[in-house]
Amino acid sequence: KSVFHLNGPCIWRAKLKRQNNVKDSTIARGVKLMQHGSETMFIEGEWAGTILAPNADLVLGQSNKILYGRFAGKNVTVHQYATVKIVPFNPTALYEVVFLGGAR
């Protein structure tokens, strides 16, 4: 589970680093970005996750044409030929780490 909080401009141009052939839809279930500002957000790179931006405009799919997740904004623009695959935010633990023993 990863939740990012922003309060300012954002242009996302990143690529996803996939390990062990994890699907984009699986990644999208555990990532959320909360935009608290009102600046327009441009999602130009690969994206998998939920974006909540109630006061900001979202522009999706300018370069990368497939986005996974859920998107809510003041206004949402999906570029021509882009595809949004709806994946709800529902994080699950893939690994559990347990520490046994006392403090020293």
BAKERO-700151 format. One record per residue: residue number from 1; residue in three letters; x, z, y negated of N, C-alpha, C, O in turn. Coordinates in Angstrom, 2 decimals. Layout:
% residues N
<NUM ALA <X Z Y> <X Z Y> <X Z Y> <X Z Y>>
...
END
This chain:
% residues 104
<1 LYS <0.85 0.00 1.18> <0.00 0.00 0.00> <0.89 0.00 -1.23> <1.75 0.86 -1.38>>
<2 SER <0.67 -0.98 -2.10> <1.41 -1.05 -3.36> <0.42 -1.30 -4.49> <-0.37 -2.24 -4.43>>
<3 VAL <0.47 -0.45 -5.50> <-0.39 -0.61 -6.68> <0.51 -0.66 -7.91> <1.28 0.26 -8.16>>
<4 PHE <0.40 -1.75 -8.66> <1.18 -1.95 -9.88> <0.28 -1.77 -11.08> <-0.85 -2.26 -11.08>>
<5 HIS <0.76 -1.08 -12.11> <0.01 -0.90 -13.35> <0.77 -1.59 -14.47> <1.96 -1.32 -14.68>>
<6 LEU <0.09 -2.48 -15.18> <0.69 -3.19 -16.31> <-0.09 -2.90 -17.57> <-1.29 -2.64 -17.54>>
<7 ASN <0.63 -2.94 -18.69> <-0.02 -2.81 -19.99> <0.71 -3.74 -20.95> <1.36 -3.29 -21.90>>
<8 GLY <0.60 -5.04 -20.69> <1.29 -6.01 -21.52> <1.25 -7.38 -20.88> <0.58 -7.58 -19.86>>
<9 PRO <1.96 -8.32 -21.47> <1.92 -9.70 -20.96> <2.53 -9.82 -19.57> <3.41 -9.06 -19.19>>
<10 CYS <2.03 -10.81 -18.81> <2.54 -11.02 -17.46> <2.47 -12.51 -17.12> <1.41 -13.14 -17.24>>
<11 ILE <3.60 -13.06 -16.70> <3.64 -14.40 -16.11> <4.29 -14.21 -14.74> <5.49 -13.93 -14.65>>
<12 TRP <3.51 -14.36 -13.68> <3.98 -14.14 -12.31> <4.47 -15.46 -11.75> <3.70 -16.40 -11.59>>
<13 ARG <5.76 -15.53 -11.45> <6.37 -16.74 -10.90> <7.12 -16.46 -9.59> <7.94 -17.27 -9.16>>
<14 ALA <6.84 -15.35 -8.97> <7.59 -14.91 -7.80> <7.19 -15.67 -6.54> <6.14 -16.30 -6.48>>
<15 LYS <8.06 -15.57 -5.54> <7.77 -16.07 -4.20> <7.63 -14.85 -3.29> <8.31 -13.85 -3.49>>
<16 LEU <6.76 -14.95 -2.31> <6.59 -13.86 -1.36> <7.71 -13.90 -0.33> <8.06 -14.96 0.18>>
<17 LYS <8.25 -12.74 -0.03> <9.26 -12.65 1.03> <8.55 -12.11 2.26> <8.19 -10.94 2.34>>
<18 ARG <8.35 -12.99 3.22> <7.62 -12.65 4.43> <8.60 -12.24 5.53> <9.60 -12.91 5.76>>
<19 GLN <8.29 -11.15 6.21> <9.10 -10.69 7.33> <8.25 -10.67 8.58> <7.06 -10.35 8.52>>
<20 ASN <8.83 -11.00 9.70> <8.16 -10.94 11.00> <6.88 -11.78 11.02> <5.91 -11.42 11.68>>
<21 ASN <6.88 -12.90 10.29> <5.74 -13.81 10.26> <4.44 -13.14 9.84> <3.37 -13.51 10.33>>
<22 VAL <4.51 -12.17 8.94> <3.31 -11.51 8.44> <2.51 -12.51 7.62> <3.07 -13.22 6.78>>
<23 LYS <1.21 -12.57 7.85> <0.35 -13.53 7.16> <0.10 -13.09 5.72> <0.11 -11.90 5.41>>
<24 ASP <-0.13 -14.06 4.84> <-0.44 -13.77 3.45> <-1.71 -12.94 3.32> <-1.81 -12.09 2.43>>
<25 SER <-2.68 -13.17 4.20> <-3.92 -12.40 4.13> <-3.68 -10.93 4.47> <-4.39 -10.06 3.96>>
<26 THR <-2.71 -10.64 5.32> <-2.36 -9.25 5.65> <-1.67 -8.60 4.46> <-1.97 -7.45 4.13>>
<27 ILE <-0.77 -9.32 3.83> <-0.09 -8.81 2.63> <-1.11 -8.50 1.55> <-1.04 -7.45 0.90>>
<28 ALA <-2.07 -9.40 1.35> <-3.05 -9.26 0.27> <-3.89 -8.00 0.40> <-4.34 -7.46 -0.61>>
<29 ARG <-4.11 -7.53 1.62> <-4.94 -6.34 1.81> <-4.30 -5.09 1.22> <-5.00 -4.13 0.90>>
<30 GLY <-2.97 -5.08 1.05> <-2.30 -3.86 0.63> <-1.68 -3.89 -0.75> <-0.93 -2.98 -1.10>>
<31 VAL <-1.98 -4.92 -1.55> <-1.37 -5.04 -2.89> <-2.46 -5.11 -3.95> <-3.44 -5.85 -3.82>>
<32 LYS <-2.27 -4.31 -5.00> <-3.22 -4.34 -6.12> <-2.44 -4.30 -7.43> <-1.48 -3.54 -7.55>>
<33 LEU <-2.84 -5.10 -8.39> <-2.25 -5.10 -9.72> <-3.36 -4.77 -10.71> <-4.38 -5.45 -10.77>>
<34 MET <-3.14 -3.72 -11.49> <-4.11 -3.29 -12.51> <-3.53 -3.62 -13.88> <-2.48 -3.10 -14.25>>
<35 GLN <-4.21 -4.47 -14.63> <-3.78 -4.81 -15.99> <-4.62 -3.99 -16.96> <-5.84 -4.15 -17.03>>
<36 HIS <-3.96 -3.10 -17.70> <-4.66 -2.24 -18.66> <-4.69 -2.84 -20.06> <-5.45 -2.39 -20.91>>
<37 GLY <-3.87 -3.87 -20.30> <-3.83 -4.51 -21.60> <-4.83 -5.65 -21.72> <-5.67 -5.85 -20.84>>
<38 SER <-4.72 -6.38 -22.82> <-5.66 -7.48 -23.06> <-4.97 -8.84 -23.13> <-5.61 -9.84 -23.45>>
<39 GLU <-3.67 -8.88 -22.84> <-2.93 -10.14 -22.90> <-3.28 -11.02 -21.70> <-3.54 -10.51 -20.61>>
<40 THR <-3.30 -12.33 -21.91> <-3.58 -13.28 -20.84> <-2.52 -13.17 -19.75> <-1.33 -13.07 -20.03>>
<41 MET <-2.97 -13.18 -18.51> <-2.07 -13.13 -17.36> <-2.04 -14.50 -16.71> <-3.09 -15.10 -16.45>>
<42 PHE <-0.84 -15.00 -16.43> <-0.66 -16.29 -15.77> <-0.07 -16.03 -14.39> <1.03 -15.48 -14.27>>
<43 ILE <-0.78 -16.42 -13.35> <-0.29 -16.28 -11.99> <0.13 -17.68 -11.54> <-0.69 -18.46 -11.06>>
<44 GLU <1.42 -17.97 -11.71> <1.95 -19.31 -11.43> <2.67 -19.38 -10.09> <2.82 -20.47 -9.55>>
<45 GLY <3.10 -18.26 -9.55> <3.83 -18.25 -8.29> <2.92 -17.90 -7.13> <1.70 -17.91 -7.26>>
<46 GLU <3.53 -17.60 -5.98> <2.77 -17.20 -4.82> <2.17 -15.81 -5.07> <2.85 -14.92 -5.56>>
<47 TRP <0.90 -15.65 -4.75> <0.26 -14.36 -4.95> <-0.59 -14.01 -3.74> <-1.29 -14.85 -3.19>>
<48 ALA <-0.50 -12.74 -3.33> <-1.35 -12.19 -2.29> <-1.68 -10.77 -2.69> <-0.82 -9.89 -2.61>>
<49 GLY <-2.92 -10.52 -3.11> <-3.33 -9.18 -3.51> <-4.49 -9.23 -4.49> <-4.93 -10.30 -4.91>>
<50 THR <-4.97 -8.06 -4.83> <-6.08 -7.90 -5.77> <-5.53 -7.77 -7.18> <-4.53 -7.10 -7.40>>
<51 ILE <-6.19 -8.43 -8.14> <-5.86 -8.25 -9.56> <-7.12 -7.80 -10.28> <-8.15 -8.47 -10.22>>
<52 LEU <-7.02 -6.66 -10.95> <-8.12 -6.15 -11.77> <-7.63 -6.11 -13.21> <-6.70 -5.38 -13.55>>
<53 ALA <-8.28 -6.89 -14.05> <-7.87 -7.00 -15.46> <-9.13 -7.11 -16.32> <-9.45 -8.19 -16.81>>
<54 PRO <-9.86 -6.01 -16.52> <-11.15 -6.09 -17.19> <-11.09 -6.54 -18.65> <-12.09 -7.03 -19.18>>
<55 ASN <-9.94 -6.39 -19.31> <-9.83 -6.76 -20.71> <-8.96 -8.00 -20.94> <-8.71 -8.37 -22.09>>
<56 ALA <-8.49 -8.63 -19.87> <-7.54 -9.74 -20.00> <-8.10 -10.99 -19.31> <-8.90 -10.90 -18.38>>
<57 ASP <-7.66 -12.13 -19.80> <-7.96 -13.40 -19.14> <-6.96 -13.62 -18.03> <-5.78 -13.30 -18.17>>
<58 LEU <-7.42 -14.19 -16.90> <-6.54 -14.54 -15.78> <-6.52 -16.05 -15.64> <-7.57 -16.69 -15.67>>
<59 VAL <-5.32 -16.61 -15.50> <-5.16 -18.04 -15.26> <-4.44 -18.16 -13.92> <-3.29 -17.74 -13.78>>
<60 LEU <-5.14 -18.74 -12.93> <-4.65 -18.77 -11.56> <-4.36 -20.19 -11.10> <-5.08 -21.13 -11.44>>
<61 GLY <-3.29 -20.35 -10.33> <-3.04 -21.57 -9.60> <-2.44 -22.72 -10.38> <-2.71 -23.88 -10.06>>
<62 GLN <-1.63 -22.44 -11.40> <-1.01 -23.53 -12.14> <0.02 -24.27 -11.30> <0.06 -25.50 -11.31>>
<63 SER <0.85 -23.53 -10.58> <1.90 -24.16 -9.75> <1.57 -24.02 -8.28> <1.45 -25.02 -7.57>>
<64 ASN <1.43 -22.78 -7.82> <1.08 -22.54 -6.42> <-0.42 -22.75 -6.27> <-1.19 -22.25 -7.10>>
<65 LYS <-0.83 -23.45 -5.27> <-2.23 -23.84 -5.18> <-3.06 -23.03 -4.20> <-4.25 -23.30 -4.05>>
<66 ILE <-2.47 -22.04 -3.52> <-3.26 -21.17 -2.64> <-2.97 -19.73 -3.02> <-1.82 -19.30 -3.01>>
<67 LEU <-4.02 -18.98 -3.34> <-3.89 -17.57 -3.72> <-4.79 -16.75 -2.81> <-5.91 -17.17 -2.48>>
<68 TYR <-4.31 -15.59 -2.39> <-5.04 -14.72 -1.48> <-5.37 -13.42 -2.20> <-4.49 -12.84 -2.83>>
<69 GLY <-6.60 -12.96 -2.12> <-6.96 -11.67 -2.69> <-8.31 -11.71 -3.38> <-9.17 -12.53 -3.07>>
<70 ARG <-8.47 -10.80 -4.32> <-9.66 -10.74 -5.17> <-9.19 -10.67 -6.60> <-8.15 -10.08 -6.91>>
<71 PHE <-9.97 -11.28 -7.49> <-9.56 -11.41 -8.88> <-10.73 -11.10 -9.80> <-11.80 -11.69 -9.68>>
<72 ALA <-10.51 -10.17 -10.71> <-11.53 -9.82 -11.68> <-10.86 -9.69 -13.04> <-9.86 -8.98 -13.18>>
<73 GLY <-11.39 -10.38 -14.02> <-10.84 -10.33 -15.37> <-11.93 -10.60 -16.39> <-13.07 -10.89 -16.04>>
<74 LYS <-11.55 -10.49 -17.64> <-12.49 -10.81 -18.73> <-12.98 -12.25 -18.55> <-14.18 -12.51 -18.63>>
<75 ASN <-12.06 -13.16 -18.32> <-12.34 -14.55 -17.97> <-11.33 -14.93 -16.90> <-10.16 -14.55 -16.98>>
<76 VAL <-11.76 -15.69 -15.91> <-10.86 -16.14 -14.84> <-10.91 -17.65 -14.78> <-11.98 -18.25 -14.64>>
<77 THR <-9.72 -18.28 -14.90> <-9.61 -19.74 -14.79> <-8.83 -20.06 -13.54> <-7.72 -19.57 -13.34>>
<78 VAL <-9.42 -20.91 -12.67> <-8.74 -21.38 -11.48> <-8.44 -22.86 -11.70> <-9.35 -23.66 -11.90>>
<79 HIS <-7.15 -23.20 -11.65> <-6.76 -24.58 -11.92> <-7.27 -25.55 -10.87> <-7.55 -25.18 -9.72>>
<80 GLN <-7.40 -26.79 -11.28> <-7.85 -27.87 -10.41> <-6.98 -27.94 -9.16> <-5.75 -27.81 -9.25>>
<81 TYR <-7.58 -28.14 -8.03> <-6.94 -28.25 -6.72> <-6.40 -26.93 -6.18> <-5.82 -26.90 -5.09>>
<82 ALA <-6.57 -25.84 -6.90> <-6.16 -24.53 -6.39> <-7.26 -23.98 -5.48> <-8.44 -24.27 -5.66>>
<83 THR <-6.84 -23.18 -4.51> <-7.76 -22.56 -3.58> <-7.57 -21.05 -3.62> <-6.44 -20.56 -3.55>>
<84 VAL <-8.66 -20.32 -3.75> <-8.63 -18.87 -3.71> <-9.26 -18.44 -2.39> <-10.42 -18.75 -2.11>>
<85 LYS <-8.48 -17.74 -1.58> <-8.98 -17.22 -0.31> <-9.25 -15.74 -0.51> <-8.33 -14.95 -0.76>>
<86 ILE <-10.51 -15.36 -0.39> <-10.92 -14.00 -0.68> <-10.46 -13.05 0.42> <-10.76 -13.24 1.59>>
<87 VAL <-9.70 -12.03 0.00> <-9.21 -10.98 0.90> <-9.44 -9.65 0.18> <-8.88 -9.45 -0.91>>
<88 PRO <-10.23 -8.74 0.74> <-10.48 -7.46 0.07> <-9.26 -6.54 0.12> <-8.44 -6.62 1.03>>
<89 PHE <-9.15 -5.66 -0.88> <-8.11 -4.63 -0.89> <-8.49 -3.58 0.14> <-9.49 -2.88 -0.03>>
<90 ASN <-7.72 -3.48 1.19> <-8.00 -2.56 2.29> <-6.70 -2.25 3.00> <-6.47 -2.72 4.11>>
<91 PRO <-5.83 -1.44 2.36> <-4.51 -1.19 2.93> <-4.58 -0.43 4.25> <-5.37 0.50 4.41>>
<92 THR <-3.74 -0.83 5.16> <-3.59 -0.13 6.44> <-2.11 0.10 6.67> <-1.28 -0.71 6.25>>
<93 ALA <-1.78 1.17 7.31> <-0.38 1.47 7.59> <0.10 0.63 8.77> <-0.48 0.69 9.86>>
<94 LEU <1.15 -0.16 8.56> <1.73 -0.92 9.65> <2.71 -0.06 10.44> <2.89 -0.25 11.64>>
<95 TYR <3.34 0.87 9.75> <4.32 1.74 10.37> <4.05 3.16 9.92> <3.63 3.39 8.78>>
<96 GLU <4.29 4.11 10.80> <4.15 5.50 10.44> <5.49 6.17 10.70> <6.08 6.01 11.76>>
<97 VAL <5.96 6.92 9.72> <7.24 7.63 9.85> <6.93 9.12 9.85> <6.26 9.63 8.96>>
<98 VAL <7.44 9.80 10.86> <7.22 11.23 10.98> <8.58 11.91 10.96> <9.48 11.54 11.71>>
<99 PHE <8.72 12.91 10.10> <9.95 13.71 10.03> <9.69 15.04 10.69> <8.74 15.74 10.33>>
<100 LEU <10.51 15.40 11.64> <10.39 16.68 12.34> <11.58 17.56 11.97> <12.69 17.06 11.76>>
<101 GLY <11.35 18.83 11.90> <12.45 19.77 11.60> <12.24 20.39 10.24> <11.43 19.93 9.43>>
<102 GLY <12.99 21.43 10.00> <12.86 22.16 8.75> <13.91 21.79 7.75> <14.85 21.05 8.06>>
<103 ALA <13.77 22.31 6.55> <14.75 22.08 5.48> <15.99 22.88 5.77> <15.93 23.94 6.39>>
<104 ARG <17.13 22.37 5.32> <18.40 23.09 5.53> <19.00 23.48 4.22> <20.07 24.09 4.18>>
END
